[in-house]
Amino acid sequence: MDIDRDVFRMVRVNERTNPVDGHVYWSWKKSIWITSYFVIGVIGGFLTFSIDSFLVFLVFTATTACLGHSLGMHRLLIHKSYKCPKWMEYLFIHFGTVFGMAGPFGMMYGHDIRDWAQRHPDCHDYLKHGKSFFKDGWWQLHCNLALDYPPTFIPEREVAEDQVYQFIERTWMLQQLPWAILFYLLGGWPWVIWGICVRIPIQLTGHWVVGFFAHNSGTRDWEIVGAAVQGHNVDIAGIFTMGEAWHNNHHAFPGSAKMGIYKGQIDVGWWVLKVLEKIGLVWDIKLPQDLPFREELKPITRRERQIEYSQIRS
């Protein structure tokens, strides 16, 4: 069976467009970004540790991971799995940028090129986490991939022409600065070190580690027939990834705002969405039963054969 490989922001240029041919190269900006924070975080974190600075680290890590990376960048901007007021959308995308990976357009491109590639029968090892653990870590954290015949990335007009998004994208590395100033005023250098410099390399490395296992090993209930890469649920990481580690569920139902779709699958992001829905700040939440039927989606466990999509709801 040939699967539907369409990712609507990725437009095929011609018949040579493919996700296989390309080369990995060292990205000095990307490498310096994470390495500098790592060095400052290790040295400064050791010298400035205190209970309050560690609490700042925990709270701001949870905030940027949940409201920013998961609910803002992933479930809202990329997959449009719910709606909210524009001010809240901008706030969540800001938090997602402060997470430390990229700005809104960079996040959309990075996600969509990987999604587009993985739906093909084969793709470059960079895009499927196909090398050894340590080599993949070097690639993902310090390098970029240049495809020889890439698709064209065309974000939707309302996003591409949004001046707030354009500003955040241009200044994405500087989005840490207001928080660094605030932390300094409230708690001095210990809060800056732990709230910014310790947090960023931990979040970026953690994101890669979960991504590596989510595309190589773990539990699965679904298979995307004909796809080069299958998503796996990294069960142990469900809680601290805010639900993002239920990656087999996400590959099966990418437009669903709920990622932990079965009993016992903790999805903190979903809990937060439901609270926001109750107070009227979130609406039009999409669930698996709201998504178009996918012919290539195949259940591979007994419980999946016994469950209709309309029953995947708590």
N, C-alpha and C positions, 0 to 999 in steps of 0.2 A: 504494500500500500504506500502510495506517495502522499506525504502529509502536506497540509497547508502551511507553508513557511512564511506567510505574510506577517510582517511586523509593520504596522501602518506608517511609521516614521522612516522606515528603511526602504528606499526605492531602488529597484534593480536598474542598473545603467544599461547593460546589454547582456548578450548571452555569455560573455566571459566573466561576469560578476560571480564571485564565489567566495566562500568563507575558509578555504583551505590554503590557498597560495599567499604567502606573506613571510615577513621576517620580524623577529623580536629585536628591539634595540634599547640600549640603556637610555632612560629619560633622566637627565641630570636634575631637572626641576623637581620631578617626583621623588628622586632619590635623596636630594638635599633636604626636601621638605620633611620626610619622615625621619631621616638620619639626624638632622639637627634637633628635632623635638625629642628623639630618643636619647641622645647624649645629654641634653639639658635636663630631661626628665629623670634619667638615672642618677646623675650627679646631684642635681638640685633637689630631687625628691628625697634622696637620702639625707641631705643636709637640712631640709626644711620640714621634715615630717612632723605632723601634729594631728591630734584627733579631729580638730575642726577642719583642717585642710583636707584630710582624708574624706570627711563627710562631704565637703564641697566636690571632691572628685566623684564620689558615688552619686550624688544628686545630679550633677551636671552631665555625667556620663549617661545616666538613665534618661534624663530629659532629652538630650540630643539624639540618643539611640531610639527612643520611643516616639516622641512627638516629631522629631526631625527626620531621621533616616527612615524609619519604618512607616509612620503615618503620613509624613509630609512628602518626602521624595518618592518613596516606593508605592504606597497604596493610593496616594492622591495624585501627585504630579505625573507619574509614569503610567499607572493603571487606571486612574480615574474611577476608583471603586467606591467613592462616596463624594458628597458635596458639602461645602461649608462656606461661611462668609469669607469674602476676599481678604479681609484683614487677618483672619486666622490662617488662611492658606499661605499668605506671605510670611507670617510668623513661623509656621511649621517649616517652610522651605528655608528660612533663615537658620533655624536650628539644624536642619539637615545639612546645610552648608558648613556650619560650625562643627559638625561631626568630623570634617576634615578631609573628605575624599575629593570633592570637586564642587563646582557651582551647579545650578539647576540644569543647564544645557549639557555640561560635562557628565552629570549623573545620568541624564536621559540617554545620551549617546552611548556611554559605557554599558548601561543595562541593555539597550536595544540591539547593539551590535552583537552582544553575546547571546541574547535571546534569539535573534535572527539566525545566527550561525548554528546554534545548538539544535534548531529544528531541521537542519539539513541531514542527509545521511552521514556526512562527515564534516569536520571543521578543524581548524588549526588547534594544536595542542594548547596554545595560550588561552583559547576561548573555551576549552572544555576541561581545563585543569588536568591536562593529560600527561604531565611529566611527574617526576618524583616529588615528594613533599617539599624538600628544600629547594630544588630547582624551580618549582612552581612558586614558592615563596619569593625567591629573587625576582622572578619574572613579574609577578603581580604587584609587588611592593616597590620595585625599582625600575621597571621597564614598561614599554608600550609595544603594541603590535601594529605594524604597517601592512595591511593587506595589499596585495598587488592589484586586485580588481574589486575594490570595496563597493558596497551600495552607497547611494547618496542619502545622507541624513537630513530629513526635512521635518522639523517640529511643526506642530499645528500652529496656525497663524496667531491665535489668541495668546499663545505662549511666546512664540518667536518675537512678536511685536510688543510684548509687555515690557515697559520701561523699568519696572521694578526688578523683573527677572534679569534684564540686560545689565542693570547696575550690579546686582548680586553676582552675576557671572564674571563681570569685569574685575570685581573686587573680592573674589571669593576667599583668597588667602588673608585679606585684611578684615574679614568678618569676625575674626578672633579678637581684634583689637578692642572694640567696646567692652567686651567681657573681661579682657585682661585689665583694662582700666578700672572697671567696676570691682573686680576681685582685689586689685591693689588697694583701692580706697577702703574696702571693707575689711580686708585681712592681710594686706601686705604681700610680700613676695611669696610666702608659702601658699597662699590661695592662688596666685598666678601660676606658680609652678605646677601645683596639683590639679587645678581646674583647666589648664591649657596644655602644658608641656608633658605631663605624665599621661593625661587622658588621650591625646591624639594618637600617639604610637600604639597604645593599648587597643584603642578602638579599631584602628586600621589593621593591625595584625590580627585581632580577633575576628574581624570581618572576613579577612582572607582565610583564616584557619577554618571557620565554619563553612565558607564557600567551597574550600577544597574538599572537605568531607561530604558536603551536600551534593557534590557532583561525582563522587567516587564510591561512597559506601554509606550504609545506613538502611533503615526500614523503608519499604515501598508498598503501597497499595495500588498504584496506578503505573501504567506504562504508556508512553507516547510512541506508538508504532512508527518505525522508520526514522526516528530522531537519533542523532549522533550521541546525544547526552540525555541521561535520565536523571531527574531530581531524586534526592534521597532525604528522608527525614532524619535529622541529627537530634534524636530524642533528648539527649542529655543537655542540649543547648537551648531547648525551647523557651525556658523562662528568661534567661538573661539576654536573648536576642529579641525579646519582645514579640515572639511568635514567628520570626523570620526563618527559624531553623526547620520549620515544617515545610521543607522545600519540595518534597514529592507532591504534597497537597497543592503547593503553589504552581508547580509545573502543570498539574492537572487542571487547575482552575485559576489561571493567572489574574483574572479580573475580579476575584473574590476579595472582599475586605477582610474576611475571616480566614486565617491560615490554619489555625488549630481546629480542624473541622470535626474531630471525633473526641469522644469522652476521654478525659485524661490528658489531652494535648493543650498545655497551658499557652495561652495567647494573650499576653498583657496588652498588646496593642488593640486587640479586639475589645477587651474589657474597657479600655479608655474610650474607644469609639462609642460603646454602648452608653457610657455615662454622658458623653457629649451629646449623644442623640436624645437622651432623656431631658436634657436642659435646653434642647432646641438649637444647638450649635452645629449639628451634623444631621444630614438627611440623605435620602436616596442611596442607602447602603446596599451594595451588591453582594449577593451570596452565590454559591455554586449553582443553585437552581435558577438563578436569574441570567445565567450566561448561555450563549448559543451552544447548541449541540456540536461536539467535536467527534467526527467519525474515527479519528486516529487514537482517541482516548480509550484505553482498554483496562478494565479492572483485573488485577492479578492475585487478589486474596479473596478468601471465602466471604469475609464480612462485606467486601465491596460488591460481590455478586448478590448479596442480600439487601443492599441499600439502594433505594432510588435517590436521585439527586435531590428531590424535593424533601427528603427525610434528613438531609445533612444540615440540621439546624437545631440549636439548643434553645 
